[in-house]
Amino acid sequence: MSLEQIAVGGIYLPIFLAFLAGTGLVYLVLRFVLLRMHAYRIFWHPALAGAALFIIVLSVMILLLGA
């Protein structure tokens, strides 16, 4: 098993899947906070802003935790 894979129940999964799962959790918390602050009102397209936020969080996690 290399560093690019994780074993879950005998199934080898790419480490990128773990980054996506972690990003999803962080994104849900950030989205909840931003919705409570009504921050999505300033964006022209809130769904596009949410997708951009997800990509930014994913990129930061990969840069900080190293893949």
PDB file of N, CA, C and O in Angstrom:
ATOM      1  N   MET A   1       0.848  -1.182   0.000  1.00  0.00           N
ATOM      2  CA  MET A   1       0.000   0.000   0.000  1.00  0.00           C
ATOM      3  C   MET A   1       0.891   1.242   0.000  1.00  0.00           C
ATOM      4  O   MET A   1       1.812   1.362   0.808  1.00  0.00           O
ATOM      5  N   SER A   2       0.607   2.138  -0.898  1.00  0.00           N
ATOM      6  CA  SER A   2       1.405   3.359  -0.984  1.00  0.00           C
ATOM      7  C   SER A   2       0.723   4.481  -0.205  1.00  0.00           C
ATOM      8  O   SER A   2      -0.367   4.305   0.338  1.00  0.00           O
ATOM      9  N   LEU A   3       1.377   5.624  -0.162  1.00  0.00           N
ATOM     10  CA  LEU A   3       0.821   6.768   0.551  1.00  0.00           C
ATOM     11  C   LEU A   3      -0.360   7.389  -0.185  1.00  0.00           C
ATOM     12  O   LEU A   3      -1.075   8.207   0.393  1.00  0.00           O
ATOM     13  N   GLU A   4      -0.582   7.023  -1.440  1.00  0.00           N
ATOM     14  CA  GLU A   4      -1.683   7.581  -2.213  1.00  0.00           C
ATOM     15  C   GLU A   4      -2.971   6.812  -2.013  1.00  0.00           C
ATOM     16  O   GLU A   4      -3.986   7.142  -2.627  1.00  0.00           O
ATOM     17  N   GLN A   5      -2.955   5.783  -1.161  1.00  0.00           N
ATOM     18  CA  GLN A   5      -4.135   4.963  -0.955  1.00  0.00           C
ATOM     19  C   GLN A   5      -4.374   4.745   0.532  1.00  0.00           C
ATOM     20  O   GLN A   5      -3.439   4.737   1.332  1.00  0.00           O
ATOM     21  N   ILE A   6      -5.649   4.568   0.889  1.00  0.00           N
ATOM     22  CA  ILE A   6      -6.002   4.197   2.249  1.00  0.00           C
ATOM     23  C   ILE A   6      -6.859   2.937   2.165  1.00  0.00           C
ATOM     24  O   ILE A   6      -7.610   2.750   1.208  1.00  0.00           O
ATOM     25  N   ALA A   7      -6.742   2.092   3.157  1.00  0.00           N
ATOM     26  CA  ALA A   7      -7.500   0.850   3.182  1.00  0.00           C
ATOM     27  C   ALA A   7      -8.678   0.996   4.137  1.00  0.00           C
ATOM     28  O   ALA A   7      -8.504   1.320   5.312  1.00  0.00           O
ATOM     29  N   VAL A   8      -9.872   0.756   3.621  1.00  0.00           N
ATOM     30  CA  VAL A   8     -11.086   0.815   4.428  1.00  0.00           C
ATOM     31  C   VAL A   8     -11.806  -0.516   4.242  1.00  0.00           C
ATOM     32  O   VAL A   8     -12.391  -0.768   3.189  1.00  0.00           O
ATOM     33  N   GLY A   9     -11.764  -1.345   5.237  1.00  0.00           N
ATOM     34  CA  GLY A   9     -12.422  -2.639   5.152  1.00  0.00           C
ATOM     35  C   GLY A   9     -11.855  -3.536   4.069  1.00  0.00           C
ATOM     36  O   GLY A   9     -12.591  -4.315   3.465  1.00  0.00           O
ATOM     37  N   GLY A  10     -10.571  -3.440   3.817  1.00  0.00           N
ATOM     38  CA  GLY A  10      -9.936  -4.261   2.800  1.00  0.00           C
ATOM     39  C   GLY A  10     -10.050  -3.709   1.395  1.00  0.00           C
ATOM     40  O   GLY A  10      -9.578  -4.330   0.443  1.00  0.00           O
ATOM     41  N   ILE A  11     -10.673  -2.547   1.254  1.00  0.00           N
ATOM     42  CA  ILE A  11     -10.808  -1.909  -0.061  1.00  0.00           C
ATOM     43  C   ILE A  11      -9.866  -0.717  -0.093  1.00  0.00           C
ATOM     44  O   ILE A  11      -9.882   0.123   0.808  1.00  0.00           O
ATOM     45  N   TYR A  12      -9.054  -0.648  -1.122  1.00  0.00           N
ATOM     46  CA  TYR A  12      -8.117   0.457  -1.267  1.00  0.00           C
ATOM     47  C   TYR A  12      -8.798   1.628  -1.969  1.00  0.00           C
ATOM     48  O   TYR A  12      -9.334   1.490  -3.068  1.00  0.00           O
ATOM     49  N   LEU A  13      -8.764   2.772  -1.312  1.00  0.00           N
ATOM     50  CA  LEU A  13      -9.379   3.977  -1.844  1.00  0.00           C
ATOM     51  C   LEU A  13      -8.316   5.051  -2.008  1.00  0.00           C
ATOM     52  O   LEU A  13      -7.350   5.084  -1.246  1.00  0.00           O
ATOM     53  N   PRO A  14      -8.479   5.931  -2.993  1.00  0.00           N
ATOM     54  CA  PRO A  14      -7.502   7.007  -3.152  1.00  0.00           C
ATOM     55  C   PRO A  14      -7.573   7.991  -1.982  1.00  0.00           C
ATOM     56  O   PRO A  14      -8.647   8.237  -1.433  1.00  0.00           O
ATOM     57  N   ILE A  15      -6.442   8.541  -1.613  1.00  0.00           N
ATOM     58  CA  ILE A  15      -6.382   9.485  -0.498  1.00  0.00           C
ATOM     59  C   ILE A  15      -7.181  10.746  -0.812  1.00  0.00           C
ATOM     60  O   ILE A  15      -7.623  11.446   0.099  1.00  0.00           O
ATOM     61  N   PHE A  16      -7.368  11.035  -2.099  1.00  0.00           N
ATOM     62  CA  PHE A  16      -8.151  12.197  -2.514  1.00  0.00           C
ATOM     63  C   PHE A  16      -9.586  12.083  -2.004  1.00  0.00           C
ATOM     64  O   PHE A  16     -10.225  13.096  -1.717  1.00  0.00           O
ATOM     65  N   LEU A  17     -10.091  10.866  -1.891  1.00  0.00           N
ATOM     66  CA  LEU A  17     -11.437  10.659  -1.367  1.00  0.00           C
ATOM     67  C   LEU A  17     -11.525  11.092   0.090  1.00  0.00           C
ATOM     68  O   LEU A  17     -12.546  11.635   0.512  1.00  0.00           O
ATOM     69  N   ALA A  18     -10.480  10.864   0.853  1.00  0.00           N
ATOM     70  CA  ALA A  18     -10.452  11.325   2.244  1.00  0.00           C
ATOM     71  C   ALA A  18     -10.425  12.851   2.306  1.00  0.00           C
ATOM     72  O   ALA A  18     -11.065  13.454   3.167  1.00  0.00           O
ATOM     73  N   PHE A  19      -9.684  13.470   1.390  1.00  0.00           N
ATOM     74  CA  PHE A  19      -9.663  14.931   1.331  1.00  0.00           C
ATOM     75  C   PHE A  19     -11.043  15.474   0.970  1.00  0.00           C
ATOM     76  O   PHE A  19     -11.477  16.482   1.528  1.00  0.00           O
ATOM     77  N   LEU A  20     -11.734  14.816   0.042  1.00  0.00           N
ATOM     78  CA  LEU A  20     -13.081  15.251  -0.330  1.00  0.00           C
ATOM     79  C   LEU A  20     -14.046  15.126   0.845  1.00  0.00           C
ATOM     80  O   LEU A  20     -14.878  16.009   1.058  1.00  0.00           O
ATOM     81  N   ALA A  21     -13.945  14.051   1.601  1.00  0.00           N
ATOM     82  CA  ALA A  21     -14.821  13.857   2.759  1.00  0.00           C
ATOM     83  C   ALA A  21     -14.545  14.918   3.832  1.00  0.00           C
ATOM     84  O   ALA A  21     -15.476  15.493   4.397  1.00  0.00           O
ATOM     85  N   GLY A  22     -13.277  15.167   4.104  1.00  0.00           N
ATOM     86  CA  GLY A  22     -12.921  16.201   5.082  1.00  0.00           C
ATOM     87  C   GLY A  22     -13.352  17.579   4.639  1.00  0.00           C
ATOM     88  O   GLY A  22     -13.829  18.381   5.443  1.00  0.00           O
ATOM     89  N   THR A  23     -13.185  17.854   3.361  1.00  0.00           N
ATOM     90  CA  THR A  23     -13.603  19.136   2.820  1.00  0.00           C
ATOM     91  C   THR A  23     -15.111  19.298   2.915  1.00  0.00           C
ATOM     92  O   THR A  23     -15.614  20.385   3.195  1.00  0.00           O
ATOM     93  N   GLY A  24     -15.824  18.206   2.678  1.00  0.00           N
ATOM     94  CA  GLY A  24     -17.282  18.264   2.781  1.00  0.00           C
ATOM     95  C   GLY A  24     -17.741  18.651   4.176  1.00  0.00           C
ATOM     96  O   GLY A  24     -18.674  19.439   4.330  1.00  0.00           O
ATOM     97  N   LEU A  25     -17.095  18.105   5.182  1.00  0.00           N
ATOM     98  CA  LEU A  25     -17.457  18.446   6.563  1.00  0.00           C
ATOM     99  C   LEU A  25     -17.154  19.907   6.887  1.00  0.00           C
ATOM    100  O   LEU A  25     -17.973  20.603   7.486  1.00  0.00           O
ATOM    101  N   VAL A  26     -15.974  20.360   6.485  1.00  0.00           N
ATOM    102  CA  VAL A  26     -15.593  21.757   6.732  1.00  0.00           C
ATOM    103  C   VAL A  26     -16.520  22.695   5.959  1.00  0.00           C
ATOM    104  O   VAL A  26     -16.933  23.736   6.470  1.00  0.00           O
ATOM    105  N   TYR A  27     -16.841  22.314   4.721  1.00  0.00           N
ATOM    106  CA  TYR A  27     -17.713  23.144   3.887  1.00  0.00           C
ATOM    107  C   TYR A  27     -19.109  23.265   4.499  1.00  0.00           C
ATOM    108  O   TYR A  27     -19.691  24.349   4.485  1.00  0.00           O
ATOM    109  N   LEU A  28     -19.652  22.176   5.034  1.00  0.00           N
ATOM    110  CA  LEU A  28     -20.978  22.241   5.642  1.00  0.00           C
ATOM    111  C   LEU A  28     -21.007  23.190   6.834  1.00  0.00           C
ATOM    112  O   LEU A  28     -21.974  23.927   7.024  1.00  0.00           O
ATOM    113  N   VAL A  29     -19.944  23.169   7.636  1.00  0.00           N
ATOM    114  CA  VAL A  29     -19.868  24.081   8.776  1.00  0.00           C
ATOM    115  C   VAL A  29     -19.766  25.526   8.289  1.00  0.00           C
ATOM    116  O   VAL A  29     -20.466  26.404   8.794  1.00  0.00           O
ATOM    117  N   LEU A  30     -18.891  25.774   7.305  1.00  0.00           N
ATOM    118  CA  LEU A  30     -18.750  27.135   6.765  1.00  0.00           C
ATOM    119  C   LEU A  30     -20.041  27.614   6.121  1.00  0.00           C
ATOM    120  O   LEU A  30     -20.423  28.773   6.281  1.00  0.00           O
ATOM    121  N   ARG A  31     -20.710  26.737   5.398  1.00  0.00           N
ATOM    122  CA  ARG A  31     -21.967  27.113   4.743  1.00  0.00           C
ATOM    123  C   ARG A  31     -23.024  27.474   5.784  1.00  0.00           C
ATOM    124  O   ARG A  31     -23.769  28.439   5.607  1.00  0.00           O
ATOM    125  N   PHE A  32     -23.089  26.703   6.865  1.00  0.00           N
ATOM    126  CA  PHE A  32     -24.048  27.005   7.934  1.00  0.00           C
ATOM    127  C   PHE A  32     -23.774  28.385   8.531  1.00  0.00           C
ATOM    128  O   PHE A  32     -24.694  29.175   8.745  1.00  0.00           O
ATOM    129  N   VAL A  33     -22.502  28.661   8.795  1.00  0.00           N
ATOM    130  CA  VAL A  33     -22.128  29.959   9.372  1.00  0.00           C
ATOM    131  C   VAL A  33     -22.448  31.093   8.399  1.00  0.00           C
ATOM    132  O   VAL A  33     -22.987  32.124   8.801  1.00  0.00           O
ATOM    133  N   LEU A  34     -22.117  30.904   7.121  1.00  0.00           N
ATOM    134  CA  LEU A  34     -22.381  31.951   6.136  1.00  0.00           C
ATOM    135  C   LEU A  34     -23.878  32.165   5.919  1.00  0.00           C
ATOM    136  O   LEU A  34     -24.313  33.296   5.702  1.00  0.00           O
ATOM    137  N   LEU A  35     -24.661  31.108   5.975  1.00  0.00           N
ATOM    138  CA  LEU A  35     -26.108  31.259   5.841  1.00  0.00           C
ATOM    139  C   LEU A  35     -26.700  31.999   7.038  1.00  0.00           C
ATOM    140  O   LEU A  35     -27.612  32.810   6.880  1.00  0.00           O
ATOM    141  N   ARG A  36     -26.185  31.722   8.229  1.00  0.00           N
ATOM    142  CA  ARG A  36     -26.670  32.413   9.427  1.00  0.00           C
ATOM    143  C   ARG A  36     -26.314  33.895   9.413  1.00  0.00           C
ATOM    144  O   ARG A  36     -27.038  34.720   9.971  1.00  0.00           O
ATOM    145  N   MET A  37     -25.190  34.229   8.768  1.00  0.00           N
ATOM    146  CA  MET A  37     -24.756  35.627   8.673  1.00  0.00           C
ATOM    147  C   MET A  37     -25.348  36.322   7.449  1.00  0.00           C
ATOM    148  O   MET A  37     -25.093  37.507   7.235  1.00  0.00           O
ATOM    149  N   HIS A  38     -26.129  35.609   6.645  1.00  0.00           N
ATOM    150  CA  HIS A  38     -26.714  36.136   5.411  1.00  0.00           C
ATOM    151  C   HIS A  38     -25.649  36.646   4.455  1.00  0.00           C
ATOM    152  O   HIS A  38     -25.854  37.646   3.767  1.00  0.00           O
ATOM    153  N   ALA A  39     -24.515  35.962   4.410  1.00  0.00           N
ATOM    154  CA  ALA A  39     -23.389  36.388   3.581  1.00  0.00           C
ATOM    155  C   ALA A  39     -23.603  36.061   2.113  1.00  0.00           C
ATOM    156  O   ALA A  39     -22.960  36.665   1.255  1.00  0.00           O
ATOM    157  N   TYR A  40     -24.484  35.128   1.800  1.00  0.00           N
ATOM    158  CA  TYR A  40     -24.708  34.757   0.408  1.00  0.00           C
ATOM    159  C   TYR A  40     -25.483  35.829  -0.361  1.00  0.00           C
ATOM    160  O   TYR A  40     -25.608  35.733  -1.582  1.00  0.00           O
ATOM    161  N   ARG A  41     -26.000  36.837   0.321  1.00  0.00           N
ATOM    162  CA  ARG A  41     -26.712  37.915  -0.359  1.00  0.00           C
ATOM    163  C   ARG A  41     -25.803  38.758  -1.231  1.00  0.00           C
ATOM    164  O   ARG A  41     -26.264  39.369  -2.195  1.00  0.00           O
ATOM    165  N   ILE A  42     -24.517  38.801  -0.910  1.00  0.00           N
ATOM    166  CA  ILE A  42     -23.615  39.670  -1.665  1.00  0.00           C
ATOM    167  C   ILE A  42     -23.150  39.044  -2.976  1.00  0.00           C
ATOM    168  O   ILE A  42     -22.516  39.718  -3.788  1.00  0.00           O
ATOM    169  N   PHE A  43     -23.455  37.763  -3.194  1.00  0.00           N
ATOM    170  CA  PHE A  43     -23.008  37.072  -4.396  1.00  0.00           C
ATOM    171  C   PHE A  43     -24.090  37.099  -5.456  1.00  0.00           C
ATOM    172  O   PHE A  43     -25.279  36.996  -5.153  1.00  0.00           O
ATOM    173  N   TRP A  44     -23.669  37.238  -6.700  1.00  0.00           N
ATOM    174  CA  TRP A  44     -24.593  37.234  -7.817  1.00  0.00           C
ATOM    175  C   TRP A  44     -25.228  35.861  -7.986  1.00  0.00           C
ATOM    176  O   TRP A  44     -26.419  35.753  -8.280  1.00  0.00           O
ATOM    177  N   HIS A  45     -24.435  34.817  -7.800  1.00  0.00           N
ATOM    178  CA  HIS A  45     -24.912  33.454  -7.970  1.00  0.00           C
ATOM    179  C   HIS A  45     -24.469  32.648  -6.745  1.00  0.00           C
ATOM    180  O   HIS A  45     -23.334  32.175  -6.707  1.00  0.00           O
ATOM    181  N   PRO A  46     -25.331  32.485  -5.754  1.00  0.00           N
ATOM    182  CA  PRO A  46     -24.933  31.821  -4.502  1.00  0.00           C
ATOM    183  C   PRO A  46     -24.419  30.393  -4.688  1.00  0.00           C
ATOM    184  O   PRO A  46     -23.498  29.979  -3.984  1.00  0.00           O
ATOM    185  N   ALA A  47     -24.994  29.638  -5.617  1.00  0.00           N
ATOM    186  CA  ALA A  47     -24.527  28.265  -5.826  1.00  0.00           C
ATOM    187  C   ALA A  47     -23.106  28.254  -6.384  1.00  0.00           C
ATOM    188  O   ALA A  47     -22.301  27.399  -6.015  1.00  0.00           O
ATOM    189  N   LEU A  48     -22.800  29.183  -7.257  1.00  0.00           N
ATOM    190  CA  LEU A  48     -21.457  29.287  -7.812  1.00  0.00           C
ATOM    191  C   LEU A  48     -20.465  29.699  -6.720  1.00  0.00           C
ATOM    192  O   LEU A  48     -19.334  29.216  -6.688  1.00  0.00           O
ATOM    193  N   ALA A  49     -20.891  30.582  -5.841  1.00  0.00           N
ATOM    194  CA  ALA A  49     -20.032  30.985  -4.723  1.00  0.00           C
ATOM    195  C   ALA A  49     -19.786  29.802  -3.788  1.00  0.00           C
ATOM    196  O   ALA A  49     -18.682  29.647  -3.265  1.00  0.00           O
ATOM    197  N   GLY A  50     -20.805  28.969  -3.574  1.00  0.00           N
ATOM    198  CA  GLY A  50     -20.638  27.787  -2.738  1.00  0.00           C
ATOM    199  C   GLY A  50     -19.669  26.793  -3.357  1.00  0.00           C
ATOM    200  O   GLY A  50     -18.841  26.211  -2.657  1.00  0.00           O
ATOM    201  N   ALA A  51     -19.770  26.595  -4.670  1.00  0.00           N
ATOM    202  CA  ALA A  51     -18.847  25.688  -5.361  1.00  0.00           C
ATOM    203  C   ALA A  51     -17.417  26.221  -5.294  1.00  0.00           C
ATOM    204  O   ALA A  51     -16.475  25.454  -5.089  1.00  0.00           O
ATOM    205  N   ALA A  52     -17.254  27.528  -5.465  1.00  0.00           N
ATOM    206  CA  ALA A  52     -15.926  28.131  -5.377  1.00  0.00           C
ATOM    207  C   ALA A  52     -15.359  27.983  -3.965  1.00  0.00           C
ATOM    208  O   ALA A  52     -14.168  27.724  -3.795  1.00  0.00           O
ATOM    209  N   LEU A  53     -16.201  28.145  -2.969  1.00  0.00           N
ATOM    210  CA  LEU A  53     -15.764  27.972  -1.573  1.00  0.00           C
ATOM    211  C   LEU A  53     -15.306  26.537  -1.324  1.00  0.00           C
ATOM    212  O   LEU A  53     -14.306  26.312  -0.642  1.00  0.00           O
ATOM    213  N   PHE A  54     -16.031  25.571  -1.873  1.00  0.00           N
ATOM    214  CA  PHE A  54     -15.649  24.166  -1.729  1.00  0.00           C
ATOM    215  C   PHE A  54     -14.281  23.916  -2.347  1.00  0.00           C
ATOM    216  O   PHE A  54     -13.441  23.254  -1.737  1.00  0.00           O
ATOM    217  N   ILE A  55     -14.045  24.436  -3.550  1.00  0.00           N
ATOM    218  CA  ILE A  55     -12.756  24.253  -4.226  1.00  0.00           C
ATOM    219  C   ILE A  55     -11.631  24.930  -3.444  1.00  0.00           C
ATOM    220  O   ILE A  55     -10.527  24.394  -3.348  1.00  0.00           O
ATOM    221  N   ILE A  56     -11.912  26.097  -2.891  1.00  0.00           N
ATOM    222  CA  ILE A  56     -10.893  26.805  -2.101  1.00  0.00           C
ATOM    223  C   ILE A  56     -10.542  26.002  -0.854  1.00  0.00           C
ATOM    224  O   ILE A  56      -9.364  25.843  -0.532  1.00  0.00           O
ATOM    225  N   VAL A  57     -11.545  25.499  -0.153  1.00  0.00           N
ATOM    226  CA  VAL A  57     -11.293  24.707   1.056  1.00  0.00           C
ATOM    227  C   VAL A  57     -10.535  23.432   0.702  1.00  0.00           C
ATOM    228  O   VAL A  57      -9.607  23.049   1.414  1.00  0.00           O
ATOM    229  N   LEU A  58     -10.920  22.770  -0.392  1.00  0.00           N
ATOM    230  CA  LEU A  58     -10.217  21.559  -0.829  1.00  0.00           C
ATOM    231  C   LEU A  58      -8.759  21.861  -1.140  1.00  0.00           C
ATOM    232  O   LEU A  58      -7.872  21.105  -0.743  1.00  0.00           O
ATOM    233  N   SER A  59      -8.504  22.944  -1.837  1.00  0.00           N
ATOM    234  CA  SER A  59      -7.130  23.313  -2.185  1.00  0.00           C
ATOM    235  C   SER A  59      -6.303  23.604  -0.946  1.00  0.00           C
ATOM    236  O   SER A  59      -5.149  23.185  -0.856  1.00  0.00           O
ATOM    237  N   VAL A  60      -6.879  24.314   0.002  1.00  0.00           N
ATOM    238  CA  VAL A  60      -6.157  24.636   1.234  1.00  0.00           C
ATOM    239  C   VAL A  60      -5.843  23.365   2.018  1.00  0.00           C
ATOM    240  O   VAL A  60      -4.745  23.225   2.556  1.00  0.00           O
ATOM    241  N   MET A  61      -6.795  22.445   2.087  1.00  0.00           N
ATOM    242  CA  MET A  61      -6.553  21.189   2.816  1.00  0.00           C
ATOM    243  C   MET A  61      -5.441  20.386   2.162  1.00  0.00           C
ATOM    244  O   MET A  61      -4.591  19.827   2.855  1.00  0.00           O
ATOM    245  N   ILE A  62      -5.437  20.322   0.842  1.00  0.00           N
ATOM    246  CA  ILE A  62      -4.401  19.560   0.148  1.00  0.00           C
ATOM    247  C   ILE A  62      -3.038  20.227   0.336  1.00  0.00           C
ATOM    248  O   ILE A  62      -2.036  19.540   0.533  1.00  0.00           O
ATOM    249  N   LEU A  63      -2.993  21.552   0.277  1.00  0.00           N
ATOM    250  CA  LEU A  63      -1.726  22.257   0.467  1.00  0.00           C
ATOM    251  C   LEU A  63      -1.201  22.103   1.895  1.00  0.00           C
ATOM    252  O   LEU A  63      -0.002  21.908   2.096  1.00  0.00           O
ATOM    253  N   LEU A  64      -2.087  22.189   2.882  1.00  0.00           N
ATOM    254  CA  LEU A  64      -1.642  22.123   4.268  1.00  0.00           C
ATOM    255  C   LEU A  64      -1.330  20.711   4.724  1.00  0.00           C
ATOM    256  O   LEU A  64      -0.346  20.489   5.430  1.00  0.00           O
ATOM    257  N   LEU A  65      -2.154  19.759   4.331  1.00  0.00           N
ATOM    258  CA  LEU A  65      -1.958  18.390   4.807  1.00  0.00           C
ATOM    259  C   LEU A  65      -1.074  17.579   3.869  1.00  0.00           C
ATOM    260  O   LEU A  65      -0.588  16.510   4.239  1.00  0.00           O
ATOM    261  N   GLY A  66      -0.868  18.077   2.672  1.00  0.00           N
ATOM    262  CA  GLY A  66       0.034  17.425   1.720  1.00  0.00           C
ATOM    263  C   GLY A  66      -0.469  16.102   1.217  1.00  0.00           C
ATOM    264  O   GLY A  66      -0.747  15.182   1.986  1.00  0.00           O
ATOM    265  N   ALA A  67      -0.579  16.023  -0.070  1.00  0.00           N
ATOM    266  CA  ALA A  67      -1.034  14.757  -0.670  1.00  0.00           C
ATOM    267  C   ALA A  67       0.025  14.214  -1.597  1.00  0.00           C
ATOM    268  O   ALA A  67      -0.164  13.157  -2.199  1.00  0.00           O
TER     269      ALA A  67
END
